[in-house]
Amino acid sequence: MRADYQLTNLVLANPEGMSSAAVNAKLQHGASALVNTMNAAAAGGDNFDTVQKFVTSEFGTWSDYARQELRLSSKNQADLRQLYLEPQS
């Protein structure tokens, strides 16, 4: 997950002068074989639904998943919610 997340930064940052083709090439060939396989196909709505069902069936809530699997404390989760989910003034 970390490698895929870091590769996503390329798309978001898209360094000036780097073409879309160059970014795509790095995304498709710049990581482990697992990440390359994951990036070979676009994620669709069904993928998200499947992940949601898995998380709720295995962990109960996303918060429980974050605590158990990602080792994020309640404070860490609150910080992330504030940074990414709550509107900034």
PDB file as gemmi writes it, atoms N, CA and C in Angstrom:
CRYST1    1.000    1.000    1.000  90.00  90.00  90.00 P 1                      
ATOM      1  N   MET A   1       0.823  -1.186   0.000  1.00  0.00           N  
ATOM      2  CA  MET A   1       0.000   0.000   0.000  1.00  0.00           C  
ATOM      3  C   MET A   1       0.874   1.259   0.000  1.00  0.00           C  
ATOM      4  N   ARG A   2       1.960   1.210   0.761  1.00  0.00           N  
ATOM      5  CA  ARG A   2       2.838   2.378   0.829  1.00  0.00           C  
ATOM      6  C   ARG A   2       3.399   2.724  -0.543  1.00  0.00           C  
ATOM      7  N   ALA A   3       3.877   1.709  -1.261  1.00  0.00           N  
ATOM      8  CA  ALA A   3       4.466   1.960  -2.583  1.00  0.00           C  
ATOM      9  C   ALA A   3       3.431   2.540  -3.539  1.00  0.00           C  
ATOM     10  N   ASP A   4       2.214   2.014  -3.504  1.00  0.00           N  
ATOM     11  CA  ASP A   4       1.170   2.522  -4.386  1.00  0.00           C  
ATOM     12  C   ASP A   4       0.820   3.966  -4.013  1.00  0.00           C  
ATOM     13  N   TYR A   5       0.736   4.245  -2.730  1.00  0.00           N  
ATOM     14  CA  TYR A   5       0.457   5.605  -2.278  1.00  0.00           C  
ATOM     15  C   TYR A   5       1.543   6.572  -2.746  1.00  0.00           C  
ATOM     16  N   GLN A   6       2.788   6.165  -2.599  1.00  0.00           N  
ATOM     17  CA  GLN A   6       3.891   7.040  -2.998  1.00  0.00           C  
ATOM     18  C   GLN A   6       3.895   7.276  -4.505  1.00  0.00           C  
ATOM     19  N   LEU A   7       3.559   6.266  -5.276  1.00  0.00           N  
ATOM     20  CA  LEU A   7       3.475   6.459  -6.720  1.00  0.00           C  
ATOM     21  C   LEU A   7       2.347   7.415  -7.087  1.00  0.00           C  
ATOM     22  N   THR A   8       1.270   7.381  -6.320  1.00  0.00           N  
ATOM     23  CA  THR A   8       0.162   8.297  -6.572  1.00  0.00           C  
ATOM     24  C   THR A   8       0.614   9.738  -6.432  1.00  0.00           C  
ATOM     25  N   ASN A   9       1.588   9.978  -5.572  1.00  0.00           N  
ATOM     26  CA  ASN A   9       2.113  11.335  -5.410  1.00  0.00           C  
ATOM     27  C   ASN A   9       2.630  11.893  -6.729  1.00  0.00           C  
ATOM     28  N   LEU A  10       3.121  11.038  -7.599  1.00  0.00           N  
ATOM     29  CA  LEU A  10       3.592  11.503  -8.912  1.00  0.00           C  
ATOM     30  C   LEU A  10       2.468  12.153  -9.701  1.00  0.00           C  
ATOM     31  N   VAL A  11       1.302  11.553  -9.629  1.00  0.00           N  
ATOM     32  CA  VAL A  11       0.163  12.098 -10.366  1.00  0.00           C  
ATOM     33  C   VAL A  11      -0.248  13.430  -9.767  1.00  0.00           C  
ATOM     34  N   LEU A  12      -0.279  13.502  -8.449  1.00  0.00           N  
ATOM     35  CA  LEU A  12      -0.720  14.725  -7.793  1.00  0.00           C  
ATOM     36  C   LEU A  12       0.300  15.852  -7.947  1.00  0.00           C  
ATOM     37  N   ALA A  13       1.573  15.511  -7.873  1.00  0.00           N  
ATOM     38  CA  ALA A  13       2.616  16.531  -7.947  1.00  0.00           C  
ATOM     39  C   ALA A  13       2.945  16.877  -9.390  1.00  0.00           C  
ATOM     40  N   ASN A  14       2.914  15.897 -10.265  1.00  0.00           N  
ATOM     41  CA  ASN A  14       3.278  16.033 -11.676  1.00  0.00           C  
ATOM     42  C   ASN A  14       4.312  17.146 -11.871  1.00  0.00           C  
ATOM     43  N   PRO A  15       5.576  16.834 -11.596  1.00  0.00           N  
ATOM     44  CA  PRO A  15       6.620  17.857 -11.687  1.00  0.00           C  
ATOM     45  C   PRO A  15       6.572  18.604 -13.018  1.00  0.00           C  
ATOM     46  N   GLU A  16       6.792  19.902 -12.940  1.00  0.00           N  
ATOM     47  CA  GLU A  16       6.737  20.735 -14.138  1.00  0.00           C  
ATOM     48  C   GLU A  16       7.688  20.189 -15.195  1.00  0.00           C  
ATOM     49  N   GLY A  17       7.203  20.121 -16.387  1.00  0.00           N  
ATOM     50  CA  GLY A  17       8.019  19.608 -17.474  1.00  0.00           C  
ATOM     51  C   GLY A  17       7.901  18.102 -17.650  1.00  0.00           C  
ATOM     52  N   MET A  18       7.245  17.420 -16.731  1.00  0.00           N  
ATOM     53  CA  MET A  18       7.084  15.977 -16.857  1.00  0.00           C  
ATOM     54  C   MET A  18       5.758  15.720 -17.566  1.00  0.00           C  
ATOM     55  N   SER A  19       5.814  15.074 -18.696  1.00  0.00           N  
ATOM     56  CA  SER A  19       4.608  14.831 -19.478  1.00  0.00           C  
ATOM     57  C   SER A  19       3.725  13.786 -18.812  1.00  0.00           C  
ATOM     58  N   SER A  20       2.469  13.770 -19.203  1.00  0.00           N  
ATOM     59  CA  SER A  20       1.543  12.753 -18.696  1.00  0.00           C  
ATOM     60  C   SER A  20       2.046  11.364 -19.025  1.00  0.00           C  
ATOM     61  N   ALA A  21       2.612  11.211 -20.213  1.00  0.00           N  
ATOM     62  CA  ALA A  21       3.146   9.900 -20.613  1.00  0.00           C  
ATOM     63  C   ALA A  21       4.287   9.473 -19.691  1.00  0.00           C  
ATOM     64  N   ALA A  22       5.141  10.418 -19.303  1.00  0.00           N  
ATOM     65  CA  ALA A  22       6.254  10.097 -18.403  1.00  0.00           C  
ATOM     66  C   ALA A  22       5.740   9.706 -17.024  1.00  0.00           C  
ATOM     67  N   VAL A  23       4.728  10.419 -16.541  1.00  0.00           N  
ATOM     68  CA  VAL A  23       4.138  10.066 -15.240  1.00  0.00           C  
ATOM     69  C   VAL A  23       3.522   8.676 -15.325  1.00  0.00           C  
ATOM     70  N   ASN A  24       2.759   8.415 -16.390  1.00  0.00           N  
ATOM     71  CA  ASN A  24       2.144   7.096 -16.545  1.00  0.00           C  
ATOM     72  C   ASN A  24       3.190   5.997 -16.618  1.00  0.00           C  
ATOM     73  N   ALA A  25       4.286   6.252 -17.328  1.00  0.00           N  
ATOM     74  CA  ALA A  25       5.352   5.251 -17.433  1.00  0.00           C  
ATOM     75  C   ALA A  25       5.933   4.943 -16.052  1.00  0.00           C  
ATOM     76  N   LYS A  26       6.157   5.984 -15.246  1.00  0.00           N  
ATOM     77  CA  LYS A  26       6.683   5.757 -13.899  1.00  0.00           C  
ATOM     78  C   LYS A  26       5.688   4.984 -13.051  1.00  0.00           C  
ATOM     79  N   LEU A  27       4.403   5.326 -13.174  1.00  0.00           N  
ATOM     80  CA  LEU A  27       3.385   4.621 -12.397  1.00  0.00           C  
ATOM     81  C   LEU A  27       3.305   3.150 -12.791  1.00  0.00           C  
ATOM     82  N   GLN A  28       3.456   2.871 -14.062  1.00  0.00           N  
ATOM     83  CA  GLN A  28       3.299   1.502 -14.515  1.00  0.00           C  
ATOM     84  C   GLN A  28       4.575   0.680 -14.410  1.00  0.00           C  
ATOM     85  N   HIS A  29       5.731   1.324 -14.343  1.00  0.00           N  
ATOM     86  CA  HIS A  29       6.971   0.558 -14.372  1.00  0.00           C  
ATOM     87  C   HIS A  29       7.957   0.953 -13.282  1.00  0.00           C  
ATOM     88  N   GLY A  30       7.537   1.807 -12.344  1.00  0.00           N  
ATOM     89  CA  GLY A  30       8.491   2.308 -11.371  1.00  0.00           C  
ATOM     90  C   GLY A  30       8.369   1.692  -9.998  1.00  0.00           C  
ATOM     91  N   ALA A  31       7.698   0.578  -9.871  1.00  0.00           N  
ATOM     92  CA  ALA A  31       7.483   0.019  -8.539  1.00  0.00           C  
ATOM     93  C   ALA A  31       7.637  -1.497  -8.562  1.00  0.00           C  
ATOM     94  N   SER A  32       7.164  -2.107  -7.500  1.00  0.00           N  
ATOM     95  CA  SER A  32       7.234  -3.555  -7.402  1.00  0.00           C  
ATOM     96  C   SER A  32       6.280  -4.198  -8.407  1.00  0.00           C  
ATOM     97  N   ALA A  33       6.464  -5.468  -8.643  1.00  0.00           N  
ATOM     98  CA  ALA A  33       5.590  -6.194  -9.562  1.00  0.00           C  
ATOM     99  C   ALA A  33       4.146  -6.143  -9.083  1.00  0.00           C  
ATOM    100  N   LEU A  34       3.930  -6.207  -7.774  1.00  0.00           N  
ATOM    101  CA  LEU A  34       2.574  -6.155  -7.235  1.00  0.00           C  
ATOM    102  C   LEU A  34       1.919  -4.810  -7.555  1.00  0.00           C  
ATOM    103  N   VAL A  35       2.625  -3.725  -7.303  1.00  0.00           N  
ATOM    104  CA  VAL A  35       2.068  -2.403  -7.576  1.00  0.00           C  
ATOM    105  C   VAL A  35       1.861  -2.225  -9.073  1.00  0.00           C  
ATOM    106  N   ASN A  36       2.794  -2.707  -9.881  1.00  0.00           N  
ATOM    107  CA  ASN A  36       2.629  -2.621 -11.334  1.00  0.00           C  
ATOM    108  C   ASN A  36       1.361  -3.338 -11.772  1.00  0.00           C  
ATOM    109  N   THR A  37       1.097  -4.500 -11.193  1.00  0.00           N  
ATOM    110  CA  THR A  37      -0.113  -5.251 -11.528  1.00  0.00           C  
ATOM    111  C   THR A  37      -1.353  -4.480 -11.102  1.00  0.00           C  
ATOM    112  N   MET A  38      -1.317  -3.887  -9.903  1.00  0.00           N  
ATOM    113  CA  MET A  38      -2.458  -3.117  -9.417  1.00  0.00           C  
ATOM    114  C   MET A  38      -2.732  -1.921 -10.316  1.00  0.00           C  
ATOM    115  N   ASN A  39      -1.687  -1.290 -10.825  1.00  0.00           N  
ATOM    116  CA  ASN A  39      -1.849  -0.092 -11.637  1.00  0.00           C  
ATOM    117  C   ASN A  39      -2.194  -0.394 -13.087  1.00  0.00           C  
ATOM    118  N   ALA A  40      -2.206  -1.653 -13.468  1.00  0.00           N  
ATOM    119  CA  ALA A  40      -2.480  -2.012 -14.850  1.00  0.00           C  
ATOM    120  C   ALA A  40      -3.946  -1.775 -15.222  1.00  0.00           C  
ATOM    121  N   ALA A  41      -4.833  -1.752 -14.232  1.00  0.00           N  
ATOM    122  CA  ALA A  41      -6.253  -1.550 -14.507  1.00  0.00           C  
ATOM    123  C   ALA A  41      -6.788  -0.446 -13.602  1.00  0.00           C  
ATOM    124  N   ALA A  42      -7.701   0.328 -14.130  1.00  0.00           N  
ATOM    125  CA  ALA A  42      -8.314   1.401 -13.349  1.00  0.00           C  
ATOM    126  C   ALA A  42      -9.282   0.805 -12.324  1.00  0.00           C  
ATOM    127  N   ALA A  43      -9.380   1.466 -11.194  1.00  0.00           N  
ATOM    128  CA  ALA A  43     -10.333   1.037 -10.177  1.00  0.00           C  
ATOM    129  C   ALA A  43     -11.716   1.553 -10.531  1.00  0.00           C  
ATOM    130  N   GLY A  44     -12.700   0.716 -10.362  1.00  0.00           N  
ATOM    131  CA  GLY A  44     -14.072   1.109 -10.634  1.00  0.00           C  
ATOM    132  C   GLY A  44     -14.890   1.111  -9.351  1.00  0.00           C  
ATOM    133  N   GLY A  45     -16.138   1.516  -9.460  1.00  0.00           N  
ATOM    134  CA  GLY A  45     -17.023   1.566  -8.301  1.00  0.00           C  
ATOM    135  C   GLY A  45     -17.163   0.240  -7.591  1.00  0.00           C  
ATOM    136  N   ASP A  46     -17.169  -0.849  -8.362  1.00  0.00           N  
ATOM    137  CA  ASP A  46     -17.283  -2.170  -7.750  1.00  0.00           C  
ATOM    138  C   ASP A  46     -16.095  -2.471  -6.840  1.00  0.00           C  
ATOM    139  N   ASN A  47     -14.922  -1.981  -7.225  1.00  0.00           N  
ATOM    140  CA  ASN A  47     -13.742  -2.183  -6.393  1.00  0.00           C  
ATOM    141  C   ASN A  47     -13.930  -1.541  -5.024  1.00  0.00           C  
ATOM    142  N   PHE A  48     -14.415  -0.307  -5.038  1.00  0.00           N  
ATOM    143  CA  PHE A  48     -14.626   0.407  -3.778  1.00  0.00           C  
ATOM    144  C   PHE A  48     -15.681  -0.284  -2.927  1.00  0.00           C  
ATOM    145  N   ASP A  49     -16.750  -0.753  -3.560  1.00  0.00           N  
ATOM    146  CA  ASP A  49     -17.800  -1.465  -2.830  1.00  0.00           C  
ATOM    147  C   ASP A  49     -17.250  -2.734  -2.192  1.00  0.00           C  
ATOM    148  N   THR A  50     -16.400  -3.443  -2.922  1.00  0.00           N  
ATOM    149  CA  THR A  50     -15.810  -4.684  -2.405  1.00  0.00           C  
ATOM    150  C   THR A  50     -14.913  -4.398  -1.212  1.00  0.00           C  
ATOM    151  N   VAL A  51     -14.113  -3.354  -1.308  1.00  0.00           N  
ATOM    152  CA  VAL A  51     -13.233  -2.984  -0.188  1.00  0.00           C  
ATOM    153  C   VAL A  51     -14.075  -2.600   1.021  1.00  0.00           C  
ATOM    154  N   GLN A  52     -15.128  -1.821   0.809  1.00  0.00           N  
ATOM    155  CA  GLN A  52     -16.004  -1.413   1.907  1.00  0.00           C  
ATOM    156  C   GLN A  52     -16.594  -2.638   2.604  1.00  0.00           C  
ATOM    157  N   LYS A  53     -17.090  -3.586   1.828  1.00  0.00           N  
ATOM    158  CA  LYS A  53     -17.673  -4.800   2.404  1.00  0.00           C  
ATOM    159  C   LYS A  53     -16.622  -5.594   3.180  1.00  0.00           C  
ATOM    160  N   PHE A  54     -15.428  -5.691   2.630  1.00  0.00           N  
ATOM    161  CA  PHE A  54     -14.356  -6.413   3.315  1.00  0.00           C  
ATOM    162  C   PHE A  54     -14.025  -5.759   4.650  1.00  0.00           C  
ATOM    163  N   VAL A  55     -13.823  -4.452   4.632  1.00  0.00           N  
ATOM    164  CA  VAL A  55     -13.446  -3.749   5.870  1.00  0.00           C  
ATOM    165  C   VAL A  55     -14.528  -3.916   6.926  1.00  0.00           C  
ATOM    166  N   THR A  56     -15.783  -3.732   6.552  1.00  0.00           N  
ATOM    167  CA  THR A  56     -16.846  -3.840   7.553  1.00  0.00           C  
ATOM    168  C   THR A  56     -17.033  -5.266   8.042  1.00  0.00           C  
ATOM    169  N   SER A  57     -16.827  -6.245   7.183  1.00  0.00           N  
ATOM    170  CA  SER A  57     -16.994  -7.634   7.637  1.00  0.00           C  
ATOM    171  C   SER A  57     -15.824  -8.116   8.486  1.00  0.00           C  
ATOM    172  N   GLU A  58     -14.630  -7.657   8.179  1.00  0.00           N  
ATOM    173  CA  GLU A  58     -13.441  -8.120   8.907  1.00  0.00           C  
ATOM    174  C   GLU A  58     -13.115  -7.285  10.147  1.00  0.00           C  
ATOM    175  N   PHE A  59     -13.423  -5.980  10.105  1.00  0.00           N  
ATOM    176  CA  PHE A  59     -12.987  -5.080  11.174  1.00  0.00           C  
ATOM    177  C   PHE A  59     -14.125  -4.325  11.846  1.00  0.00           C  
ATOM    178  N   GLY A  60     -15.294  -4.275  11.223  1.00  0.00           N  
ATOM    179  CA  GLY A  60     -16.427  -3.561  11.792  1.00  0.00           C  
ATOM    180  C   GLY A  60     -16.553  -2.157  11.246  1.00  0.00           C  
ATOM    181  N   THR A  61     -15.537  -1.339  11.434  1.00  0.00           N  
ATOM    182  CA  THR A  61     -15.574   0.045  10.961  1.00  0.00           C  
ATOM    183  C   THR A  61     -14.223   0.399  10.362  1.00  0.00           C  
ATOM    184  N   TRP A  62     -14.207   1.505   9.615  1.00  0.00           N  
ATOM    185  CA  TRP A  62     -12.945   1.994   9.070  1.00  0.00           C  
ATOM    186  C   TRP A  62     -12.010   2.424  10.200  1.00  0.00           C  
ATOM    187  N   SER A  63     -12.570   2.966  11.260  1.00  0.00           N  
ATOM    188  CA  SER A  63     -11.761   3.377  12.403  1.00  0.00           C  
ATOM    189  C   SER A  63     -11.079   2.163  13.038  1.00  0.00           C  
ATOM    190  N   ASP A  64     -11.825   1.069  13.177  1.00  0.00           N  
ATOM    191  CA  ASP A  64     -11.231  -0.160  13.723  1.00  0.00           C  
ATOM    192  C   ASP A  64     -10.136  -0.692  12.799  1.00  0.00           C  
ATOM    193  N   TYR A  65     -10.391  -0.627  11.491  1.00  0.00           N  
ATOM    194  CA  TYR A  65      -9.377  -1.048  10.525  1.00  0.00           C  
ATOM    195  C   TYR A  65      -8.104  -0.211  10.678  1.00  0.00           C  
ATOM    196  N   ALA A  66      -8.285   1.107  10.747  1.00  0.00           N  
ATOM    197  CA  ALA A  66      -7.128   1.999  10.873  1.00  0.00           C  
ATOM    198  C   ALA A  66      -6.351   1.716  12.152  1.00  0.00           C  
ATOM    199  N   ARG A  67      -7.066   1.431  13.226  1.00  0.00           N  
ATOM    200  CA  ARG A  67      -6.405   1.147  14.502  1.00  0.00           C  
ATOM    201  C   ARG A  67      -5.676  -0.204  14.457  1.00  0.00           C  
ATOM    202  N   GLN A  68      -6.352  -1.229  13.971  1.00  0.00           N  
ATOM    203  CA  GLN A  68      -5.787  -2.585  13.995  1.00  0.00           C  
ATOM    204  C   GLN A  68      -4.714  -2.811  12.932  1.00  0.00           C  
ATOM    205  N   GLU A  69      -4.998  -2.407  11.713  1.00  0.00           N  
ATOM    206  CA  GLU A  69      -4.099  -2.733  10.607  1.00  0.00           C  
ATOM    207  C   GLU A  69      -3.065  -1.659  10.315  1.00  0.00           C  
ATOM    208  N   LEU A  70      -3.442  -0.401  10.480  1.00  0.00           N  
ATOM    209  CA  LEU A  70      -2.527   0.690  10.175  1.00  0.00           C  
ATOM    210  C   LEU A  70      -1.846   1.237  11.427  1.00  0.00           C  
ATOM    211  N   ARG A  71      -2.297   0.745  12.589  1.00  0.00           N  
ATOM    212  CA  ARG A  71      -1.730   1.141  13.886  1.00  0.00           C  
ATOM    213  C   ARG A  71      -1.863   2.645  14.140  1.00  0.00           C  
ATOM    214  N   LEU A  72      -3.001   3.210  13.724  1.00  0.00           N  
ATOM    215  CA  LEU A  72      -3.261   4.627  13.947  1.00  0.00           C  
ATOM    216  C   LEU A  72      -4.080   4.795  15.222  1.00  0.00           C  
ATOM    217  N   SER A  73      -3.595   5.622  16.125  1.00  0.00           N  
ATOM    218  CA  SER A  73      -4.321   5.895  17.364  1.00  0.00           C  
ATOM    219  C   SER A  73      -5.555   6.740  17.049  1.00  0.00           C  
ATOM    220  N   SER A  74      -6.407   6.894  18.047  1.00  0.00           N  
ATOM    221  CA  SER A  74      -7.579   7.759  17.880  1.00  0.00           C  
ATOM    222  C   SER A  74      -7.139   9.181  17.556  1.00  0.00           C  
ATOM    223  N   LYS A  75      -6.074   9.641  18.192  1.00  0.00           N  
ATOM    224  CA  LYS A  75      -5.534  10.985  17.929  1.00  0.00           C  
ATOM    225  C   LYS A  75      -5.043  11.078  16.487  1.00  0.00           C  
ATOM    226  N   ASN A  76      -4.302  10.055  16.022  1.00  0.00           N  
ATOM    227  CA  ASN A  76      -3.839  10.049  14.624  1.00  0.00           C  
ATOM    228  C   ASN A  76      -5.018  10.145  13.662  1.00  0.00           C  
ATOM    229  N   GLN A  77      -6.056   9.372  13.928  1.00  0.00           N  
ATOM    230  CA  GLN A  77      -7.228   9.372  13.056  1.00  0.00           C  
ATOM    231  C   GLN A  77      -7.926  10.725  13.071  1.00  0.00           C  
ATOM    232  N   ALA A  78      -8.029  11.330  14.245  1.00  0.00           N  
ATOM    233  CA  ALA A  78      -8.658  12.649  14.346  1.00  0.00           C  
ATOM    234  C   ALA A  78      -7.845  13.679  13.561  1.00  0.00           C  
ATOM    235  N   ASP A  79      -6.522  13.599  13.661  1.00  0.00           N  
ATOM    236  CA  ASP A  79      -5.660  14.519  12.908  1.00  0.00           C  
ATOM    237  C   ASP A  79      -5.864  14.358  11.405  1.00  0.00           C  
ATOM    238  N   LEU A  80      -5.937  13.113  10.940  1.00  0.00           N  
ATOM    239  CA  LEU A  80      -6.144  12.856   9.510  1.00  0.00           C  
ATOM    240  C   LEU A  80      -7.508  13.357   9.049  1.00  0.00           C  
ATOM    241  N   ARG A  81      -8.536  13.128   9.875  1.00  0.00           N  
ATOM    242  CA  ARG A  81      -9.872  13.630   9.516  1.00  0.00           C  
ATOM    243  C   ARG A  81      -9.850  15.143   9.368  1.00  0.00           C  
ATOM    244  N   GLN A  82      -9.177  15.815  10.302  1.00  0.00           N  
ATOM    245  CA  GLN A  82      -9.118  17.273  10.234  1.00  0.00           C  
ATOM    246  C   GLN A  82      -8.364  17.730   8.987  1.00  0.00           C  
ATOM    247  N   LEU A  83      -7.276  17.063   8.671  1.00  0.00           N  
ATOM    248  CA  LEU A  83      -6.477  17.462   7.515  1.00  0.00           C  
ATOM    249  C   LEU A  83      -7.172  17.197   6.187  1.00  0.00           C  
ATOM    250  N   TYR A  84      -7.854  16.055   6.077  1.00  0.00           N  
ATOM    251  CA  TYR A  84      -8.324  15.635   4.763  1.00  0.00           C  
ATOM    252  C   TYR A  84      -9.841  15.647   4.576  1.00  0.00           C  
ATOM    253  N   LEU A  85     -10.606  15.650   5.659  1.00  0.00           N  
ATOM    254  CA  LEU A  85     -12.052  15.539   5.501  1.00  0.00           C  
ATOM    255  C   LEU A  85     -12.817  16.780   5.927  1.00  0.00           C  
ATOM    256  N   GLU A  86     -12.241  17.582   6.788  1.00  0.00           N  
ATOM    257  CA  GLU A  86     -12.954  18.747   7.278  1.00  0.00           C  
ATOM    258  C   GLU A  86     -12.539  19.978   6.488  1.00  0.00           C  
ATOM    259  N   PRO A  87     -13.519  20.798   6.116  1.00  0.00           N  
ATOM    260  CA  PRO A  87     -13.191  22.009   5.344  1.00  0.00           C  
ATOM    261  C   PRO A  87     -12.240  22.919   6.123  1.00  0.00           C  
ATOM    262  N   GLN A  88     -11.280  23.448   5.418  1.00  0.00           N  
ATOM    263  CA  GLN A  88     -10.319  24.371   6.024  1.00  0.00           C  
ATOM    264  C   GLN A  88     -10.827  25.793   5.826  1.00  0.00           C  
ATOM    265  N   SER A  89     -10.683  26.631   6.847  1.00  0.00           N  
ATOM    266  CA  SER A  89     -11.160  28.015   6.704  1.00  0.00           C  
ATOM    267  C   SER A  89     -10.042  28.930   6.270  1.00  0.00           C  
TER     268      SER A  89                                                      
END                                                                             
